[in-house]
Amino acid sequence: MPLSPGVYRMLDARGEALYVGKARALRKRVASYTQVARLPERLRRMVSETATMEIVTTHTEAEALLLEANLIKRLKPRFNIMLRDDKSYPWLMLSENHAFPQIAKHRGKPTPGASYWGPFASAWAVNQTVTAMQRVFLLRSCADTVFSSRTRPCLLHQIKRCSAPCTGRIDKAGYDRLVAQARAFLSGKAGTVQRELAIEMEQAAEALEFERAAALRDRIRGLTHVQGSGVINPASIEDADVIALWQAAGQCCVQVFFIRGGRNNGNRAFFPANARDADAADILGAFIAQFYDDKPPPPLLLLSHELPEAELIGEALGLRAPGVRAPGLGAPGMAGDGGRASRKVELAVPQRGEKRQVLKHALTNAREALERRLAEGAGQAKLLDGVAALFGLEAPPDRIETYDNSHIMGTSAYGVMVVAGADGFMKNAYRKYSIRGPIAPGDDFAMMREVLERRFGRALKEQALNEQAGAGGGRTDWPDLLLIDGGAGQYSAVRSVLDDLGVNDVKLVAIAKGPDRDAGREWFHTGDAPPFQLPPRDAVLYYLQRLRDEAHRFAITTHRAGRSKAISRSELDEIPGIGSARKRALLNHFGSARGVKQAGLADLEAAPGISHETARAIYGHFHRT
């Protein structure tokens, strides 16, 4: 092991990552794991399972910290504290490639030709901001295609949320003033904007333009309402994230408030995994490194706990900041900042003043969010105990899988698997299966057979490969309870599939509605006892209904998405070399895919954008002889 900075990975016999760590000196850090008697129980277990190690050297410890966070999010090692956050954050976008810029919500990769402010904690938060910006600055939110086709103002102009540049109700100079005011407001200069509006209102009143003065008065009122005050919109904080951690009962919650331009852009609660035995500083440090792996950090982080590596983390975040920004986009707090030089991010634990009040507010929200989660977990544990007692399981189920199908007379047929456990629905474990067939239209039994054969056949194959590799035959992601929507017939069909596969250690239950299909009067088929019903208001019955209804919802939405995709496809998609542009040109010229199919070679060559070779390829596709 070298003495240089770097990242080390501990791998088990199967080559899967157990732990990822960074070090200022790799040799010293890794050597500490050989003193097994000094390690806590969790690390002893990790060392005992470690078969090999891999290292990557870096130039500095800050680079090692960034690489560590990246590898933890990608590899998901089970002995690391992990941030469960797979969502992208919405931003407020102001287009720049149009004479009359549009304000809108944006999610995903930033594109050139627009400015971005954020991030916002949720779509609701950014939608509220867009609405407020419309009321105050009267900027358009319609798409460019809608803008170019308008002949009269839309409803937003009637309710005083748009200045209607599409129909010439405002000239470009006037609209540019609104855009400049909106930019100043988003950059934290709300006071300047409010003074400008007040001067304009007084001038309009002196000129006896009372309608214009009243409109400016309404905009000033809206601006005052948006600004607010106190811990929600702190005046002394311009661009910062407030990060507070609360621990209780072996679990923790990290609450993050996004403050940009002195305004609260919303908050979100996170519950890091594998953090039961870690102290608050370690959890917070790991959280911050992973949280800003794919988003730009603000210049200030207000924290609830002192971090021993605060200087290192601030330096590392300063390296990260320009790396995630798109070139050519500029404004404070945005996804891009013109590629400016690296800056150090300050990490502070405020002790007094408004910043301390904001932090206390975040701590209160973290505590309440964790208390709600613990209460929900206690209720969930009670329900799982009830499920175990109802179906004769040895222990409360850790993984419940529910299956359902959806189709229309056999077309666009899909099967789905919904997974639930101690923490509720496990949406990252949901699976959808496009039915391959051949299956007779409407044969639900055959569809269910295919889904189960693919799900359990793959799991058994992976188990066999692990056994051959000498990594043990432990089954991963194996259900304790399997629920299907149906009666005795569905139960028998699924039971035969599982028996054919040799899956005999999974409890199978079929849930069938009564003859009147009334919710609350379901019959349960388990195979080892006569069908039975539960009392209509039984809590376990409600829980099982939720599982079945979630599977039904997921099956319906999957089927609808597949059906919409199939409807949008045509025979032209099967022709090599025909992309979306040529497909659109052909449909516009001939009216339909049938018109293209019936066209002669000369007619195809006459279509716009179709060369002689392309026309021959299209004609040959439909006339193979």
HUDATA-V825053 format. One line per field, one symbol per residue. ss: DSSP state (~ for helix, > for strand, _ for the rest). A space follows every 10 residues. Layout:
# HUDATA-V825053
ss->???
This chain:
# HUDATA-V825053
ss->_____>>>>> >_____>>>> >>>__~~~~~ ~~~~_~~~__ ~~~~~~~~~_ _>>>>>>___ ~~~~~~~~~~ ~~~~~_____ _>_______> >>>>>_____ __>>>>>___ ___>>>>___ __~~~~~~~~ ~~~~~~~___ ___~~~~~~_ ____~~~~__ ____~~~___ _~~~~~~~~~ ~~~~~~___~ ~~~~~~~~~~ ~~~~~~___~ ~~~~~~~~~~ ~~~~~~~___ _________> >>>>>>>>__ >>>>>>>>>> __>>>>>>>> __>______~ ~~~~~~~~~~ ~________> >>>______~ ~~~~~~~~~~ ~~~_______ __________ _____>>>__ __~~~~~~~~ ~~~~~~~~~~ ~~~~~~~~~~ ~~~~~~~~~~ ~________> >>>>>>>>__ >>>>>>>>>> >__>>_~~~_ >>>>______ ___~~~~~~~ ~~~~~~~~~~ ~~~~~~~~__ __________ >>>>>__~~~ ~~~~~~~~~~ ~_____>>>> >>________ __>>>_____ _>______~~ ~~~~~~~~~~ ~~~~~~~~~~ ~~~~~~~~__ ~~~~_____~ ~~~~~~~~~~ __~~~~~~__ ~~~~~~____ _~~~~~~~~~ ~~___
